[in-house]
Amino acid sequence: MEKKRWSKFFAAVGLCLVMALPFTVGCQKEAVVSKKDIRNPNAIDTDKHYNTSINYIESGHLEEAVEPLKEYVSTKPDDAEMYCNLGFVYIDLGRYREAITPFKKAISIEPTLAEAHCNLGIAYIGLDRLDEATESLERAISLKPDYAEAQGKLGLAYIMLGQCEQAVGPLKQAISLKPDYAGAYFGLGAAYAKLGNREPALEQYEMLKTLDGKMAAVFMRELNR
């Protein structure tokens, strides 16, 4: 029951809390793409679709960003970063299945783009395809070892698989790389709790309180159930 309870908890809450970061334009929540300079003076429609999609994303109107993003990549099929933007919008909308194709397309264009592999892993987590998630996240880390978000999401995937001992390493690494990464403290505390190590779990809770009070309250509620 303990494993099932925490797995359900992470499936329902983890994607909302542990993975929550501010959205910015790019191939991850830390931006890869900035405003593009589309130099072809004849590419008026392409320019329009690009600018429209970016404006919608930056104003938080993600549903409205989908169609102009799709129009843009249909006219610029070699733009890996904008395929990532499309996939990431789908993730933020909870449309994980639809996110798979854009991220795979981005990887086919630019196989070493770590952010595409990471976000593909996040989409797989959303679909509970956890073995595929760990494979994608490990690939992201192999390409970019200092990628804190990929380390944190790998830890989350291991927790959801019930492999908490394996989760500890990447979560610690995520915290080392990004000391204010609240979700990693949350995940590490949960891993310790599932392993029966309440004292280090509470240490993560104390750190979490200083970073995100709401997330800390959710963690403590689950810990005390």
TORPA-4810 file (N, C-alpha, C, O; in nm, 3 decimals):
<nodes>
NODE_1_0.083_-0.121_0.000_0.000_0.000_0.000_0.086_0.125_0.000_0.050_0.224_-0.064_M
NODE_2_0.201_0.123_0.072_0.287_0.241_0.079_0.338_0.280_-0.059_0.333_0.396_-0.098_E
NODE_3_0.389_0.180_-0.133_0.439_0.207_-0.268_0.328_0.262_-0.357_0.349_0.358_-0.431_K
NODE_4_0.211_0.200_-0.349_0.099_0.242_-0.432_0.057_0.384_-0.397_0.027_0.465_-0.486_K
NODE_5_0.054_0.415_-0.265_0.011_0.548_-0.223_0.103_0.655_-0.277_0.057_0.754_-0.334_R
NODE_6_0.235_0.636_-0.260_0.330_0.738_-0.307_0.331_0.746_-0.458_0.345_0.855_-0.514_W
NODE_7_0.317_0.632_-0.527_0.315_0.636_-0.674_0.196_0.716_-0.724_0.209_0.797_-0.816_S
NODE_8_0.079_0.694_-0.664_-0.039_0.771_-0.702_-0.019_0.919_-0.670_-0.059_1.007_-0.747_K
NODE_9_0.043_0.943_-0.556_0.066_1.081_-0.515_0.153_1.154_-0.617_0.121_1.266_-0.657_F
NODE_10_0.262_1.090_-0.660_0.349_1.156_-0.757_0.282_1.167_-0.893_0.302_1.266_-0.963_F
NODE_11_0.203_1.069_-0.930_0.134_1.078_-1.059_0.037_1.195_-1.061_0.025_1.265_-1.161_A
NODE_12_-0.034_1.215_-0.949_-0.136_1.319_-0.944_-0.080_1.456_-0.911_-0.124_1.556_-0.967_A
NODE_13_0.017_1.460_-0.821_0.067_1.588_-0.771_0.206_1.620_-0.825_0.238_1.737_-0.849_V
NODE_14_0.287_1.518_-0.845_0.426_1.541_-0.884_0.440_1.618_-1.013_0.526_1.706_-1.024_G
NODE_15_0.356_1.587_-1.112_0.366_1.657_-1.239_0.326_1.804_-1.226_0.371_1.888_-1.303_L
NODE_16_0.240_1.833_-1.129_0.197_1.971_-1.108_0.297_2.050_-1.024_0.320_2.168_-1.048_C
NODE_17_0.355_1.983_-0.925_0.441_2.053_-0.829_0.589_2.029_-0.855_0.665_2.124_-0.870_L
NODE_18_0.630_1.903_-0.859_0.771_1.872_-0.870_0.828_1.921_-1.002_0.945_1.956_-1.010_V
NODE_19_0.745_1.925_-1.106_0.794_1.964_-1.236_0.763_2.110_-1.269_0.794_2.156_-1.379_M
NODE_20_0.702_2.182_-1.176_0.658_2.318_-1.206_0.774_2.416_-1.202_0.843_2.428_-1.101_A
NODE_21_0.793_2.486_-1.314_0.891_2.593_-1.326_0.831_2.700_-1.416_0.739_2.671_-1.492_L
NODE_22_0.881_2.821_-1.408_0.825_2.924_-1.495_0.844_2.889_-1.642_0.951_2.842_-1.681_P
NODE_23_0.743_2.912_-1.724_0.754_2.884_-1.866_0.821_3.001_-1.937_0.783_3.116_-1.919_F
NODE_24_0.921_2.969_-2.018_0.980_3.067_-2.107_1.000_3.001_-2.242_1.006_2.879_-2.251_T
NODE_25_1.011_3.078_-2.343_1.022_3.023_-2.479_1.150_2.943_-2.490_1.258_2.993_-2.458_V
NODE_26_1.138_2.820_-2.535_1.258_2.741_-2.556_1.232_2.594_-2.548_1.117_2.551_-2.541_G
NODE_27_1.336_2.519_-2.548_1.327_2.374_-2.553_1.318_2.313_-2.415_1.314_2.191_-2.402_C
NODE_28_1.314_2.394_-2.315_1.291_2.351_-2.179_1.239_2.473_-2.106_1.225_2.580_-2.165_Q
NODE_29_1.210_2.458_-1.978_1.156_2.572_-1.906_1.264_2.675_-1.878_1.233_2.788_-1.840_K
NODE_30_1.389_2.638_-1.895_1.496_2.736_-1.903_1.523_2.753_-2.052_1.561_2.658_-2.119_E
NODE_31_1.504_2.872_-2.105_1.492_2.890_-2.249_1.615_2.850_-2.327_1.728_2.874_-2.285_A
NODE_32_1.591_2.788_-2.441_1.695_2.765_-2.542_1.677_2.864_-2.655_1.774_2.916_-2.710_V
NODE_33_1.552_2.891_-2.689_1.522_2.977_-2.802_1.489_3.117_-2.754_1.415_3.132_-2.656_V
NODE_34_1.541_3.218_-2.819_1.498_3.354_-2.799_1.431_3.400_-2.928_1.405_3.318_-3.016_S
NODE_35_1.403_3.527_-2.939_1.341_3.576_-3.062_1.428_3.544_-3.183_1.547_3.576_-3.184_K
NODE_36_1.370_3.481_-3.283_1.447_3.445_-3.402_1.446_3.561_-3.501_1.350_3.638_-3.509_K
NODE_37_1.553_3.571_-3.576_1.562_3.669_-3.684_1.539_3.595_-3.814_1.629_3.531_-3.867_D
NODE_38_1.419_3.604_-3.866_1.386_3.535_-3.990_1.425_3.627_-4.105_1.357_3.727_-4.130_I
NODE_39_1.532_3.594_-4.172_1.594_3.688_-4.265_1.535_3.684_-4.405_1.556_3.777_-4.483_R
NODE_40_1.462_3.582_-4.438_1.406_3.573_-4.573_1.291_3.673_-4.588_1.187_3.655_-4.524_N
NODE_41_1.306_3.777_-4.669_1.202_3.879_-4.678_1.074_3.828_-4.741_0.969_3.893_-4.730_P
NODE_42_1.080_3.712_-4.807_0.960_3.656_-4.868_0.882_3.566_-4.773_0.773_3.520_-4.805_N
NODE_43_0.939_3.542_-4.657_0.877_3.447_-4.564_0.783_3.519_-4.469_0.794_3.506_-4.347_A
NODE_44_0.690_3.596_-4.525_0.600_3.677_-4.441_0.512_3.588_-4.355_0.495_3.616_-4.236_I
NODE_45_0.456_3.483_-4.413_0.368_3.396_-4.335_0.445_3.325_-4.225_0.397_3.312_-4.113_D
NODE_46_0.566_3.279_-4.258_0.649_3.212_-4.158_0.678_3.307_-4.042_0.667_3.269_-3.925_T
NODE_47_0.715_3.429_-4.076_0.743_3.531_-3.974_0.620_3.555_-3.888_0.630_3.565_-3.765_D
NODE_48_0.506_3.565_-3.951_0.381_3.589_-3.878_0.351_3.476_-3.782_0.318_3.499_-3.666_K
NODE_49_0.361_3.351_-3.830_0.332_3.236_-3.744_0.428_3.231_-3.626_0.389_3.203_-3.513_H
NODE_50_0.556_3.260_-3.655_0.655_3.259_-3.548_0.622_3.363_-3.443_0.614_3.332_-3.324_Y
NODE_51_0.603_3.487_-3.486_0.577_3.595_-3.391_0.448_3.575_-3.314_0.441_3.604_-3.194_N
NODE_52_0.346_3.526_-3.382_0.218_3.500_-3.315_0.235_3.395_-3.206_0.186_3.412_-3.095_T
NODE_53_0.304_3.286_-3.239_0.323_3.179_-3.140_0.403_3.227_-3.021_0.369_3.195_-2.907_S
NODE_54_0.508_3.303_-3.045_0.591_3.352_-2.935_0.512_3.448_-2.846_0.523_3.442_-2.724_I
NODE_55_0.433_3.535_-2.908_0.353_3.629_-2.829_0.252_3.556_-2.741_0.231_3.593_-2.626_N
NODE_56_0.189_3.452_-2.796_0.095_3.374_-2.716_0.166_3.304_-2.600_0.117_3.304_-2.488_Y
NODE_57_0.282_3.245_-2.628_0.356_3.176_-2.523_0.397_3.273_-2.412_0.377_3.245_-2.294_I
NODE_58_0.453_3.385_-2.452_0.503_3.480_-2.352_0.392_3.543_-2.271_0.415_3.588_-2.158_E
NODE_59_0.270_3.547_-2.325_0.156_3.601_-2.251_0.078_3.494_-2.176_-0.022_3.523_-2.111_S
NODE_60_0.125_3.368_-2.186_0.061_3.260_-2.113_-0.061_3.200_-2.181_-0.131_3.120_-2.119_G
NODE_61_-0.088_3.237_-2.306_-0.203_3.183_-2.378_-0.157_3.061_-2.460_-0.143_3.067_-2.582_H
NODE_62_-0.134_2.952_-2.388_-0.069_2.837_-2.450_-0.159_2.764_-2.549_-0.112_2.717_-2.653_L
NODE_63_-0.287_2.754_-2.518_-0.378_2.687_-2.611_-0.377_2.757_-2.746_-0.378_2.693_-2.851_E
NODE_64_-0.375_2.890_-2.742_-0.377_2.966_-2.866_-0.244_2.956_-2.941_-0.240_2.982_-3.061_E
NODE_65_-0.137_2.919_-2.871_-0.005_2.909_-2.935_0.009_2.785_-3.022_0.096_2.781_-3.109_A
NODE_66_-0.076_2.685_-3.001_-0.058_2.556_-3.068_-0.066_2.569_-3.219_0.025_2.524_-3.289_V
NODE_67_-0.172_2.629_-3.271_-0.191_2.633_-3.416_-0.082_2.712_-3.488_-0.029_2.662_-3.588_E
NODE_68_-0.046_2.834_-3.441_0.064_2.903_-3.510_0.197_2.829_-3.501_0.279_2.837_-3.593_P
NODE_69_0.221_2.756_-3.392_0.342_2.675_-3.383_0.340_2.563_-3.487_0.440_2.536_-3.553_L
NODE_70_0.225_2.499_-3.501_0.213_2.393_-3.601_0.230_2.448_-3.742_0.292_2.385_-3.828_K
NODE_71_0.173_2.566_-3.765_0.189_2.629_-3.896_0.336_2.663_-3.922_0.387_2.645_-4.033_E
NODE_72_0.402_2.712_-3.818_0.543_2.751_-3.835_0.629_2.630_-3.871_0.707_2.636_-3.966_Y
NODE_73_0.616_2.520_-3.794_0.704_2.406_-3.821_0.668_2.337_-3.952_0.751_2.267_-4.010_V
NODE_74_0.545_2.357_-4.000_0.510_2.301_-4.132_0.584_2.373_-4.244_0.608_2.315_-4.350_S
NODE_75_0.620_2.500_-4.220_0.693_2.576_-4.320_0.844_2.580_-4.292_0.923_2.614_-4.381_T
NODE_76_0.883_2.544_-4.170_1.025_2.539_-4.132_1.053_2.403_-4.066_1.081_2.398_-3.947_K
NODE_77_1.045_2.295_-4.142_1.052_2.161_-4.084_1.188_2.122_-4.030_1.203_2.012_-3.975_P
NODE_78_1.289_2.208_-4.044_1.422_2.177_-3.993_1.452_2.253_-3.865_1.568_2.257_-3.822_D
NODE_79_1.353_2.314_-3.803_1.373_2.396_-3.683_1.347_2.312_-3.558_1.234_2.305_-3.509_D
NODE_80_1.452_2.250_-3.507_1.438_2.161_-3.391_1.387_2.235_-3.268_1.305_2.182_-3.193_A
NODE_81_1.433_2.357_-3.248_1.396_2.430_-3.127_1.247_2.464_-3.125_1.185_2.461_-3.019_E
NODE_82_1.191_2.496_-3.240_1.049_2.528_-3.242_0.963_2.403_-3.231_0.851_2.409_-3.179_M
NODE_83_1.013_2.288_-3.278_0.943_2.163_-3.247_0.941_2.141_-3.096_0.842_2.093_-3.041_Y
NODE_84_1.052_2.175_-3.031_1.056_2.164_-2.886_0.954_2.257_-2.821_0.885_2.217_-2.726_C
NODE_85_0.942_2.379_-2.871_0.843_2.471_-2.816_0.703_2.414_-2.827_0.623_2.423_-2.734_N
NODE_86_0.672_2.354_-2.943_0.541_2.293_-2.962_0.519_2.180_-2.862_0.414_2.171_-2.799_L
NODE_87_0.620_2.094_-2.848_0.608_1.985_-2.752_0.592_2.035_-2.610_0.516_1.978_-2.531_G
NODE_88_0.664_2.141_-2.578_0.657_2.191_-2.442_0.523_2.256_-2.412_0.473_2.246_-2.300_F
NODE_89_0.466_2.324_-2.509_0.331_2.379_-2.491_0.233_2.265_-2.464_0.147_2.276_-2.375_V
NODE_90_0.245_2.156_-2.539_0.158_2.041_-2.515_0.177_1.989_-2.371_0.079_1.955_-2.305_Y
NODE_91_0.301_1.982_-2.323_0.324_1.936_-2.186_0.254_2.027_-2.086_0.186_1.979_-1.995_I
NODE_92_0.271_2.158_-2.103_0.209_2.251_-2.009_0.056_2.243_-2.013_-0.010_2.275_-1.914_D
NODE_93_0.002_2.201_-2.126_-0.143_2.184_-2.138_-0.189_2.047_-2.091_-0.309_2.018_-2.092_L
NODE_94_-0.095_1.962_-2.050_-0.129_1.827_-2.006_-0.156_1.732_-2.121_-0.212_1.624_-2.101_G
NODE_95_-0.119_1.770_-2.242_-0.143_1.688_-2.361_-0.016_1.610_-2.394_0.049_1.632_-2.496_R
NODE_96_0.017_1.517_-2.303_0.147_1.450_-2.309_0.163_1.364_-2.434_0.271_1.359_-2.493_Y
NODE_97_0.056_1.297_-2.473_0.066_1.210_-2.590_0.100_1.291_-2.715_0.180_1.247_-2.797_R
NODE_98_0.039_1.408_-2.728_0.066_1.492_-2.845_0.207_1.552_-2.842_0.261_1.591_-2.945_E
NODE_99_0.265_1.558_-2.722_0.400_1.615_-2.711_0.508_1.521_-2.766_0.616_1.567_-2.802_A
NODE_100_0.479_1.393_-2.771_0.581_1.295_-2.810_0.636_1.323_-2.950_0.758_1.329_-2.969_I
NODE_101_0.547_1.341_-3.047_0.592_1.356_-3.187_0.682_1.478_-3.207_0.786_1.464_-3.271_T
NODE_102_0.646_1.598_-3.156_0.737_1.712_-3.177_0.875_1.691_-3.116_0.975_1.731_-3.176_P
NODE_103_0.881_1.629_-2.998_1.013_1.607_-2.937_1.093_1.505_-3.017_1.214_1.521_-3.035_F
NODE_104_1.029_1.401_-3.064_1.099_1.303_-3.146_1.146_1.366_-3.277_1.255_1.336_-3.326_K
NODE_105_1.064_1.455_-3.332_1.104_1.524_-3.455_1.225_1.612_-3.428_1.319_1.614_-3.507_K
NODE_106_1.224_1.683_-3.315_1.339_1.767_-3.279_1.466_1.684_-3.266_1.572_1.725_-3.311_A
NODE_107_1.453_1.566_-3.204_1.569_1.478_-3.186_1.619_1.426_-3.321_1.740_1.411_-3.341_I
NODE_108_1.527_1.398_-3.412_1.569_1.350_-3.545_1.647_1.458_-3.621_1.736_1.427_-3.700_S
NODE_109_1.614_1.584_-3.595_1.684_1.696_-3.660_1.816_1.724_-3.590_1.918_1.747_-3.655_I
NODE_110_1.813_1.721_-3.457_1.931_1.757_-3.378_1.948_1.656_-3.265_1.905_1.682_-3.153_E
NODE_111_2.009_1.541_-3.292_2.014_1.431_-3.194_2.082_1.464_-3.062_2.057_1.397_-2.962_P
NODE_112_2.167_1.566_-3.060_2.240_1.599_-2.937_2.173_1.711_-2.857_2.233_1.765_-2.765_T
NODE_113_2.050_1.744_-2.891_1.978_1.849_-2.818_1.923_1.791_-2.688_1.817_1.729_-2.687_L
NODE_114_1.996_1.811_-2.580_1.963_1.749_-2.452_1.823_1.786_-2.404_1.752_1.704_-2.346_A
NODE_115_1.783_1.911_-2.430_1.652_1.957_-2.384_1.537_1.880_-2.448_1.434_1.859_-2.385_E
NODE_116_1.555_1.839_-2.572_1.451_1.760_-2.638_1.437_1.624_-2.572_1.326_1.576_-2.552_A
NODE_117_1.549_1.561_-2.540_1.546_1.431_-2.472_1.483_1.444_-2.334_1.403_1.360_-2.294_H
NODE_118_1.519_1.550_-2.261_1.464_1.570_-2.127_1.313_1.587_-2.132_1.241_1.522_-2.057_C
NODE_119_1.265_1.673_-2.221_1.122_1.698_-2.226_1.044_1.581_-2.284_0.927_1.562_-2.250_N
NODE_120_1.108_1.502_-2.370_1.045_1.376_-2.412_1.027_1.286_-2.290_0.924_1.221_-2.276_L
NODE_121_1.128_1.283_-2.204_1.116_1.206_-2.081_1.002_1.254_-1.993_0.932_1.172_-1.934_G
NODE_122_0.984_1.385_-1.984_0.874_1.440_-1.904_0.739_1.398_-1.963_0.647_1.363_-1.889_I
NODE_123_0.728_1.402_-2.095_0.604_1.357_-2.159_0.577_1.211_-2.127_0.463_1.173_-2.100_A
NODE_124_0.682_1.128_-2.131_0.663_0.987_-2.097_0.620_0.970_-1.951_0.538_0.883_-1.921_Y
NODE_125_0.675_1.052_-1.860_0.630_1.047_-1.721_0.480_1.076_-1.714_0.406_1.008_-1.643_I
NODE_126_0.436_1.178_-1.787_0.295_1.212_-1.788_0.206_1.101_-1.838_0.090_1.093_-1.800_G
NODE_127_0.260_1.015_-1.923_0.186_0.901_-1.977_0.209_0.773_-1.897_0.158_0.667_-1.933_L
NODE_128_0.287_0.783_-1.789_0.322_0.668_-1.705_0.401_0.563_-1.782_0.397_0.444_-1.750_D
NODE_129_0.476_0.609_-1.883_0.566_0.520_-1.959_0.705_0.540_-1.901_0.792_0.604_-1.961_R
NODE_130_0.724_0.484_-1.783_0.838_0.523_-1.700_0.970_0.467_-1.748_1.073_0.533_-1.734_L
NODE_131_0.971_0.348_-1.805_1.097_0.294_-1.857_1.148_0.379_-1.972_1.268_0.405_-1.983_D
NODE_132_1.057_0.423_-2.058_1.096_0.510_-2.168_1.140_0.647_-2.116_1.230_0.711_-2.171_E
NODE_133_1.075_0.691_-2.008_1.113_0.819_-1.947_1.256_0.815_-1.896_1.334_0.907_-1.921_A
NODE_134_1.291_0.708_-1.824_1.427_0.700_-1.770_1.529_0.694_-1.882_1.637_0.752_-1.871_T
NODE_135_1.497_0.623_-1.990_1.590_0.614_-2.103_1.615_0.753_-2.163_1.729_0.790_-2.191_E
NODE_136_1.508_0.830_-2.183_1.522_0.963_-2.242_1.597_1.057_-2.148_1.682_1.134_-2.193_S
NODE_137_1.567_1.050_-2.020_1.632_1.139_-1.924_1.779_1.104_-1.907_1.864_1.193_-1.894_L
NODE_138_1.810_0.976_-1.906_1.952_0.937_-1.898_2.028_0.983_-2.022_2.145_1.021_-2.013_E
NODE_139_1.962_0.980_-2.137_2.027_1.029_-2.258_2.052_1.180_-2.247_2.159_1.228_-2.285_R
NODE_140_1.956_1.253_-2.195_1.973_1.397_-2.176_2.092_1.426_-2.086_2.171_1.516_-2.114_A
NODE_141_2.104_1.349_-1.979_2.214_1.370_-1.885_2.348_1.333_-1.946_2.449_1.397_-1.920_I
NODE_142_2.348_1.228_-2.030_2.474_1.190_-2.095_2.522_1.301_-2.189_2.642_1.319_-2.208_S
NODE_143_2.428_1.374_-2.247_2.463_1.484_-2.336_2.498_1.611_-2.260_2.577_1.693_-2.307_L
NODE_144_2.440_1.627_-2.142_2.457_1.751_-2.065_2.460_1.714_-1.916_2.358_1.725_-1.848_K
NODE_145_2.576_1.670_-1.864_2.584_1.618_-1.727_2.543_1.718_-1.619_2.504_1.677_-1.509_P
NODE_146_2.551_1.847_-1.648_2.514_1.947_-1.547_2.369_1.993_-1.561_2.335_2.103_-1.519_D
NODE_147_2.286_1.911_-1.619_2.146_1.944_-1.648_2.061_1.908_-1.525_2.016_1.795_-1.511_Y
NODE_148_2.042_2.005_-1.439_1.974_1.981_-1.311_1.831_1.930_-1.330_1.788_1.838_-1.260_A
NODE_149_1.758_1.989_-1.424_1.620_1.949_-1.443_1.609_1.803_-1.487_1.520_1.731_-1.442_E
NODE_150_1.698_1.759_-1.573_1.695_1.620_-1.617_1.728_1.527_-1.500_1.667_1.421_-1.486_A
NODE_151_1.824_1.566_-1.418_1.857_1.485_-1.300_1.735_1.474_-1.208_1.703_1.365_-1.160_Q
NODE_152_1.667_1.586_-1.185_1.550_1.584_-1.097_1.438_1.500_-1.152_1.375_1.425_-1.077_G
NODE_153_1.412_1.510_-1.281_1.304_1.431_-1.340_1.339_1.283_-1.344_1.250_1.198_-1.332_K
NODE_154_1.467_1.251_-1.361_1.509_1.111_-1.355_1.482_1.054_-1.216_1.434_0.942_-1.201_L
NODE_155_1.513_1.133_-1.114_1.482_1.089_-0.977_1.334_1.065_-0.958_1.295_0.966_-0.896_G
NODE_156_1.251_1.154_-1.009_1.106_1.138_-0.999_1.061_1.010_-1.068_0.979_0.936_-1.014_L
NODE_157_1.114_0.984_-1.188_1.076_0.863_-1.261_1.113_0.737_-1.182_1.035_0.642_-1.176_A
NODE_158_1.232_0.737_-1.122_1.272_0.622_-1.041_1.179_0.603_-0.921_1.144_0.490_-0.888_Y
NODE_159_1.138_0.713_-0.857_1.044_0.701_-0.745_0.914_0.639_-0.792_0.860_0.549_-0.728_I
NODE_160_0.863_0.686_-0.904_0.737_0.633_-0.955_0.748_0.487_-0.994_0.649_0.414_-0.994_M
NODE_161_0.871_0.444_-1.029_0.895_0.302_-1.058_0.913_0.220_-0.931_0.922_0.097_-0.937_L
NODE_162_0.919_0.288_-0.817_0.944_0.218_-0.691_1.090_0.190_-0.666_1.124_0.111_-0.578_G
NODE_163_1.179_0.254_-0.744_1.324_0.231_-0.732_1.387_0.349_-0.657_1.464_0.427_-0.713_Q
NODE_164_1.353_0.359_-0.529_1.390_0.478_-0.453_1.540_0.489_-0.426_1.594_0.599_-0.420_C
NODE_165_1.606_0.376_-0.410_1.751_0.383_-0.389_1.820_0.444_-0.511_1.916_0.520_-0.497_E
NODE_166_1.771_0.410_-0.631_1.829_0.466_-0.752_1.792_0.614_-0.769_1.863_0.689_-0.836_Q
NODE_167_1.682_0.654_-0.708_1.638_0.793_-0.720_1.727_0.889_-0.643_1.741_1.005_-0.681_A
NODE_168_1.787_0.842_-0.534_1.860_0.932_-0.445_1.976_1.001_-0.517_1.994_1.122_-0.501_V
NODE_169_2.053_0.927_-0.594_2.171_0.984_-0.660_2.139_1.101_-0.751_2.195_1.210_-0.733_G
NODE_170_2.049_1.082_-0.850_2.018_1.195_-0.938_1.953_1.312_-0.867_1.974_1.427_-0.905_P
NODE_171_1.872_1.285_-0.764_1.810_1.396_-0.691_1.913_1.477_-0.613_1.906_1.600_-0.609_L
NODE_172_2.008_1.408_-0.553_2.118_1.480_-0.486_2.199_1.562_-0.586_2.239_1.675_-0.559_K
NODE_173_2.222_1.502_-0.702_2.297_1.573_-0.805_2.221_1.697_-0.852_2.281_1.802_-0.874_Q
NODE_174_2.090_1.684_-0.866_2.008_1.799_-0.906_2.020_1.912_-0.805_2.030_2.029_-0.844_A
NODE_175_2.018_1.878_-0.677_2.030_1.980_-0.573_2.168_2.043_-0.573_2.183_2.163_-0.553_I
NODE_176_2.270_1.960_-0.596_2.407_2.012_-0.603_2.421_2.113_-0.717_2.488_2.215_-0.702_S
NODE_177_2.358_2.083_-0.830_2.366_2.170_-0.946_2.278_2.294_-0.933_2.309_2.400_-0.986_L
NODE_178_2.166_2.278_-0.861_2.069_2.387_-0.850_2.015_2.388_-0.707_1.910_2.329_-0.681_K
NODE_179_2.083_2.455_-0.615_2.048_2.447_-0.472_1.909_2.500_-0.437_1.860_2.471_-0.328_P
NODE_180_1.846_2.575_-0.524_1.712_2.625_-0.497_1.604_2.544_-0.570_1.492_2.592_-0.587_D
NODE_181_1.637_2.424_-0.612_1.545_2.338_-0.687_1.450_2.269_-0.589_1.478_2.158_-0.542_Y
NODE_182_1.339_2.333_-0.560_1.246_2.284_-0.459_1.195_2.144_-0.491_1.184_2.059_-0.402_A
NODE_183_1.165_2.119_-0.619_1.113_1.988_-0.656_1.208_1.875_-0.626_1.165_1.764_-0.594_G
NODE_184_1.339_1.902_-0.636_1.436_1.797_-0.607_1.439_1.764_-0.457_1.452_1.648_-0.420_A
NODE_185_1.427_1.866_-0.372_1.417_1.840_-0.228_1.291_1.759_-0.197_1.293_1.666_-0.116_Y
NODE_186_1.183_1.796_-0.263_1.057_1.723_-0.247_1.076_1.576_-0.284_1.039_1.487_-0.208_F
NODE_187_1.135_1.553_-0.401_1.155_1.416_-0.447_1.250_1.338_-0.359_1.226_1.221_-0.329_G
NODE_188_1.359_1.403_-0.316_1.455_1.334_-0.231_1.393_1.299_-0.097_1.415_1.189_-0.045_L
NODE_189_1.314_1.391_-0.042_1.244_1.360_0.083_1.149_1.243_0.067_1.140_1.158_0.155_G
NODE_190_1.078_1.239_-0.045_0.986_1.128_-0.069_1.061_0.997_-0.085_1.015_0.893_-0.036_A
NODE_191_1.175_1.000_-0.153_1.254_0.878_-0.169_1.299_0.826_-0.033_1.288_0.707_-0.004_A
NODE_192_1.350_0.916_0.051_1.392_0.874_0.185_1.274_0.820_0.264_1.287_0.720_0.334_Y
NODE_193_1.159_0.885_0.253_1.040_0.840_0.327_1.000_0.700_0.284_0.967_0.616_0.368_A
NODE_194_1.002_0.674_0.155_0.965_0.541_0.105_1.067_0.435_0.147_1.034_0.318_0.159_K
NODE_195_1.191_0.478_0.168_1.295_0.385_0.214_1.292_0.367_0.365_1.371_0.291_0.420_L
NODE_196_1.202_0.437_0.432_1.190_0.427_0.577_1.288_0.514_0.654_1.306_0.494_0.774_G
NODE_197_1.351_0.609_0.586_1.449_0.697_0.650_1.383_0.832_0.681_1.398_0.929_0.606_N
NODE_198_1.311_0.837_0.792_1.231_0.955_0.821_1.318_1.078_0.852_1.284_1.189_0.811_R
NODE_199_1.429_1.059_0.923_1.510_1.175_0.962_1.563_1.252_0.841_1.546_1.374_0.836_E
NODE_200_1.628_1.187_0.742_1.671_1.263_0.625_1.554_1.316_0.543_1.567_1.418_0.474_P
NODE_201_1.439_1.247_0.549_1.321_1.299_0.480_1.280_1.432_0.541_1.244_1.526_0.469_A
NODE_202_1.285_1.440_0.674_1.249_1.565_0.742_1.351_1.674_0.716_1.317_1.792_0.715_L
NODE_203_1.476_1.636_0.696_1.578_1.736_0.661_1.546_1.802_0.527_1.564_1.922_0.510_E
NODE_204_1.497_1.721_0.432_1.457_1.777_0.302_1.335_1.867_0.319_1.322_1.970_0.253_Q
NODE_205_1.246_1.828_0.407_1.127_1.910_0.436_1.167_2.047_0.489_1.111_2.148_0.449_Y
NODE_206_1.264_2.049_0.580_1.309_2.177_0.637_1.366_2.267_0.527_1.340_2.388_0.527_E
NODE_207_1.442_2.211_0.435_1.494_2.289_0.324_1.380_2.336_0.234_1.380_2.449_0.186_M
NODE_208_1.285_2.247_0.212_1.173_2.278_0.124_1.090_2.394_0.179_1.041_2.477_0.102_L
NODE_209_1.075_2.400_0.309_0.998_2.509_0.371_1.054_2.645_0.335_0.978_2.741_0.319_K
NODE_210_1.185_2.655_0.323_1.248_2.785_0.293_1.233_2.822_0.145_1.253_2.938_0.108_T
NODE_211_1.200_2.723_0.061_1.193_2.746_-0.083_1.051_2.756_-0.136_1.022_2.837_-0.224_L
NODE_212_0.962_2.673_-0.082_0.825_2.669_-0.133_0.733_2.615_-0.023_0.722_2.494_-0.004_D
NODE_213_0.670_2.706_0.049_0.587_2.667_0.163_0.471_2.578_0.125_0.438_2.485_0.198_G
NODE_214_0.408_2.604_0.011_0.294_2.523_-0.031_0.337_2.381_-0.062_0.270_2.284_-0.024_K
NODE_215_0.449_2.368_-0.132_0.499_2.235_-0.164_0.539_2.161_-0.037_0.518_2.040_-0.025_M
NODE_216_0.598_2.233_0.059_0.636_2.173_0.186_0.513_2.121_0.261_0.518_2.013_0.320_A
NODE_217_0.404_2.196_0.258_0.282_2.154_0.327_0.226_2.027_0.264_0.180_1.938_0.336_A
NODE_218_0.229_2.018_0.130_0.183_1.897_0.063_0.271_1.779_0.102_0.221_1.669_0.128_V
NODE_219_0.401_1.801_0.104_0.493_1.694_0.141_0.464_1.642_0.281_0.456_1.521_0.302_F
NODE_220_0.448_1.732_0.378_0.426_1.690_0.515_0.292_1.620_0.531_0.281_1.524_0.608_M
NODE_221_0.192_1.663_0.460_0.062_1.596_0.467_0.075_1.451_0.421_0.022_1.360_0.485_R
NODE_222_0.148_1.430_0.310_0.166_1.294_0.261_0.254_1.211_0.354_0.231_1.092_0.373_E
NODE_223_0.354_1.274_0.411_0.446_1.202_0.500_0.373_1.150_0.624_0.406_1.043_0.675_L
NODE_224_0.275_1.224_0.671_0.207_1.191_0.795_0.081_1.109_0.776_0.012_1.078_0.873_N
NODE_225_0.049_1.074_0.653_-0.071_0.993_0.631_-0.055_0.854_0.691_-0.147_0.772_0.682_R
</nodes>
